[in-house]
Amino acid sequence: MVKTMSLKQARSRFSSLVDKADRLSERFIVTKNGTPKAVVIGADEYESWVETLELLSNPKAVKALQQGLKDAKGGKFRSFKDVFGEDQ
């Protein structure tokens, strides 16, 4: 869930915002004079977004992902055990 609050509100609750963003994956949009100016999200979520953007900005990776999805839908896949010789 995304919550919006003024810079003044965010400033007075910043420690709590950081804790909620980290532990509960909450997101906060911080406004100044009614205009969105910043977003507070947890570091793990931020890293996940960065990794996703890097992956999706690589045309070869996107093509490989699309092919993998197509193969999976067509039943062309092998189990973990088939590949590694053991159960997960």
C-alpha positions in Angstrom: 0.0 0.0 0.0 1.3 3.5 -0.9 0.7 6.3 1.6 1.1 10.0 0.7 2.2 12.6 3.3 3.6 16.0 3.4 7.3 16.7 4.0 6.5 18.1 7.4 4.6 14.9 8.4 7.4 12.7 7.0 10.1 14.6 8.8 8.4 14.1 12.2 7.8 10.4 11.5 10.9 9.5 9.5 12.3 6.8 11.8 8.9 5.1 11.8 8.6 5.4 8.0 12.0 3.8 7.5 11.1 1.0 9.9 7.7 0.4 8.1 9.3 0.5 4.7 11.9 -2.0 5.8 9.9 -4.5 7.8 6.4 -4.2 6.2 7.4 -3.2 2.7 5.2 -0.1 2.9 5.8 2.8 0.5 5.5 6.5 1.2 5.2 9.4 -1.3 6.4 12.6 0.3 5.0 15.8 -1.1 6.1 19.4 -0.9 3.5 22.0 -1.4 1.2 19.3 -2.6 3.6 18.0 -5.3 5.2 14.6 -5.0 8.9 15.0 -4.5 10.3 11.8 -3.0 9.5 8.2 -2.3 10.5 6.2 0.8 10.9 2.4 0.2 12.9 -0.3 1.8 16.4 -1.0 0.7 15.6 -4.6 -0.3 12.7 -3.4 -2.5 14.9 -0.8 -4.1 17.6 -3.3 -4.9 15.0 -5.6 -6.4 13.7 -2.8 -8.6 17.3 -1.9 -9.7 18.0 -5.5 -10.6 14.8 -5.8 -12.6 15.5 -2.6 -14.5 19.0 -3.7 -15.3 17.7 -7.1 -16.5 14.9 -5.6 -18.6 17.3 -3.0 -20.2 19.4 -5.9 -21.6 17.7 -7.0 -24.9 19.5 -10.5 -24.8 18.2 -11.1 -21.3 14.7 -10.1 -22.3 14.8 -12.4 -25.3 16.0 -15.3 -23.1 13.3 -14.7 -20.5 10.6 -14.6 -23.3 12.0 -17.8 -24.7 12.0 -19.5 -21.3 8.4 -18.5 -20.7 7.4 -19.8 -24.1 9.3 -23.1 -23.5 7.6 -23.5 -20.1 4.2 -22.9 -21.5 4.9 -25.5 -24.2 6.0 -28.1 -21.6 9.7 -27.8 -22.5 11.4 -27.9 -19.1 13.3 -30.2 -16.8 12.9 -30.7 -13.1 15.4 -29.7 -10.5 16.2 -33.3 -9.9 16.7 -34.0 -13.6 19.2 -31.1 -13.8 21.0 -31.5 -10.5 20.4 -35.2 -9.7 18.8 -34.4 -6.3 15.6 -33.1 -4.8 15.5 -29.4 -3.8 
